[in-house]
Amino acid sequence: DAGVIQSPRHEVTEMGQEVTLRCKPISGHDYLFWYRQTMMRGLELLIYFNNNVPIDDSGMPEDRFSAKMPNASFSTLKIQPSEPRDSAVYFCASSLGLGQGAPQPQHFGDGTRLSIL
Amino acid sequence: SQQGEEDPQALSIQEGENATMNCSYKTSINNLQWYRQNSGRGLVHLILIRSNEREKHSGRLRVTLDTSKKSSSLLITASRAADTASYFCATGLSMGYSTLTFGKGTMLLVSP
């Protein structure tokens, strides 16, 4: 089975530019998560969706960040305008929900390494 | 603040030795999960232990959970160079669906 697919794997852009990160979750998973990983702060949850609906976006650092999930097989995380402090690795993960009757693991993509110059 | 904190931050051992990593957390949990992250890759789920369980095994992995001490340990027996990675614990808080809170991880280096 295909895992979680993220694109691009690497993105280097200049400050002020718009950045769009993409994620395709595992088919059949009804939860999708966006995380940011840095050395200083570790892995932080930015936002998560259930059945394509955003449930909690309290981890989104600023209004410059937005996320959408237009359908069950695609999500985007957008940063506009980007700043150097946004440089990090961004991960998407998906999981099944409690409908399975037990806590479920999360399945991660390989991330997008974002560098803002 | 981070719910889970791993100890040690870094661990260096020789192939064939056992590696033990610890995780402490602050509040009551429903389940605790361990993940591995190889350099440049995403996290991979290793094992999940529920709050009413004390020990679980999976291959060379052994996880224990002590809810009275709010701590868990991950033991990797007979380590291999391929086990070199960062290891994270993550806690799920409630009976209903909850997100996971990850610690900052333990970096394990296994030398041939």
Interface residues (C-beta under 8 A of the other chain):
Chain A: V4 Y31 F33 G42 L43 L45 Y48 N50 D56 F91 A93 G97 L98 A102 P103 P105 Q106 H107 F108 G109 D110 G111
Chain B: Q2 N30 N31 Q33 G40 R41 G42 L43 V44 H45 L48 R50 F88 G92 G96 Y97 T99 L100 T101 F102 G103 K104 G105
